Amino acid sequence: MESVMSETPIPRATRREWWGLAVLVLPTILLALDMTVLHLAVPLLAADLKPTSAQLLWILDIYGFMIAGFLVTMGTLGDRIGRRRLLLTGAVAFGLASILAAYAHSATALIVARALLGVAGATLMPSTLSLIRNMFRRDDERTLAITVWMTGFIVGSAIGPLVGGAILAVFSWGAVFLLGVPVMVLLLIAGPIVLPEFRDTQAGRLDVRSALLSVAVMLSGIYALKDAARHGGSLAALVALVAALLLGWVFVRRQRRLADPMLDLDLFANRAFTASVCAVLLTLVALSGTWLMIYQYLQGVIGLTPLRAGVVMLPAALVQVAGAAVVPVLARRLRPAVLVSRGLFVAVAGFGIMAIAGEISPWPAVLGSVVMGVGVMPMMIMGTDLVVGSAPPERAGAAAAISETAAELGMALGIALLGSLGAAVYRWQMGDVLASLPPAAAAQAAETLSGALALASTLGTGGDTVLASARHAFTVALHANAAVGAAIALATALGARVLLRHLPVGGGGH
């Protein structure tokens, strides 16, 4: 008579894990805030520190560069030394770097502080996501936990313009950086109490050469994308791209030779893992390329102040939060391929609404943002869930880092490719007006919408033509980006429907 061994049931999360999740959401809200409030502070910062144009670009970009560059290294480091330890260490570093940034007395000092913030930020994201993978072992609970984690980003992005505008109305620009200090203090107090420690006990020492190669690949790749978005096909962008490809080839060869690689490339043998990574990347290409233009459109075309633009976009964020809350419920009824693809079909409709936005009312763009945001939520939540759920628990840090790296690359690609497309369409639409202007004025109007608006304000009655043309040209550019975003979202939906069809309802990617 055969004995039938029943599988040991996976234990449900306790109250401690759910309190721990509340603590893990804090860094996500903070990082989303940090990405939005600085842009509001740029005019005050520029007036005080008087940076050159190159220095101002580095102040804005270095944070994202360093986060992207160090994600993989920090994710695998957390697997080795402990994810809670890395998270708390990063919290200390982030708090100290925030203080340095707040009290920077020169542009160079602020660039250094922002770079340190980026390195510290790279410790926070894979640590929080990998801890969620270890704390919530049941597929349904992990999906809900990742939904809450993702909601932190939405809330942070939504309240960023409101919080930033309120702070800058009372305090100097440095105050926006101090937002991180109390959050990190709270994390340091509560973290050791409610967060368990996890590490890969079988992992060897971190391979320093692999870590340096990983950082170099990501920094050069992201730099190439951002430089191409800003300057077109420049020599610097080409050199950086070639360097990224060569270094990436060396990195992959090294990982395949090492007995204990820093990045386990065997993770990509799992179809659900690879398909989800690619789908997250493509979704963010489509989303960020259009999202890049929304606030410029609301302020430059519709004429809203930064604070009013934030208020107008608040309903979109609230609906996104509500939509995200529904994803775990739907995940218990629909297969991942169905849920993700249907959500992206909804997002395609949102891009379509965005493509008919006019130059008078902001509401078509706001409605398009609502529909688009709700539509991508299943992909962002289920995609992230499938990536971390496909990896074994001891490799959760590396899997989380890959997920975050895909997101960073997706945003950089979206800004570079669709940003360049939008700029080209804008200049093409402005062609007749630019031909009638002096060369210096034409160059200013062709560069950005804000440049054209500033020029129009100096031309008196003659500026009305420039103003109307610039607003129309930017609106057409927004339509073009939305159309391309819709095509990318549609292709991603069809690909996900095929590549994820083998996963059952509630499938965690195994």
Disulfide bonds with the S-S distance in Angstrom:
none
